[in-house]
Amino acid sequence: MGRVSQAQAQENRQRVVATAARMFREKGTAVSVADLMKAAGLTHGGFYKQFASKEDLIDEAITHAFGEQAAHSPVAIEERAGDHEAARRTLIENYLSVWHRDHAGEGCPVSGFASDLGREPDQAVRAQDVYINGVRNRAARLATGDDDGMAQLCTMVGALVLARATRGNPISEELLQAARTALTENGTGHSEPQQRTD
């Protein structure tokens, strides 16, 4: 079997990082390297040619997940138009949707990586720094007037985590609706969005 070209090696690395970003949000960072490489369509042996350690991959996966969210946000249109309140409401509704609850692998890295980073206090500083910046940026997108958005973000992440833990029971959707109601100005909420979350 011939050597992999530099371009192919870089493509493989990006595929592993993207796969890890999705799988870690779905299943946690305890996913084995073997399962991760299999999901990426590559051999287990190729991992250590690309990464010094699994911790290095976790760092890159967190960075990728936040970058991916920023690039593909449905909220971006309202933000570019300068309509902060419309963008804030869209973010809240998409975040607290049944779709987001059921698609953790494509969802928000704030909720997706929270448990793992909390369980691994010795996780690389870089991963925690990227995560903290992501939390601050997400809160800033929710800020209104004197409110820095932190409490709103806590409400959203907490509701989503609880809704995922209770999926299959009516309380799951009740939790999402209660948080949407609490965070929207008129308290009416809107119909369930079917698109990606921010």
Secondary structure, 3 states (H helix, E strand, C coil): CCCCCHHHHHHHHHHHHHHHHHHHHHHCCCCCHHHHHHHCCCCHHHHHHHCCCHHHHHHHHHHHHHHHHHHCCCCHHHHHCCCHHHHHHHHHHHHCCHHHHHCHHHCCHHHHHHHHHHHCCCCCHHHHHHHHHHHHHHHHHHCECCECCHHHHHHHHHHHHHHHHCCCCHHHHHHHHHHHHHHCCCCCCCCCCCCCCC
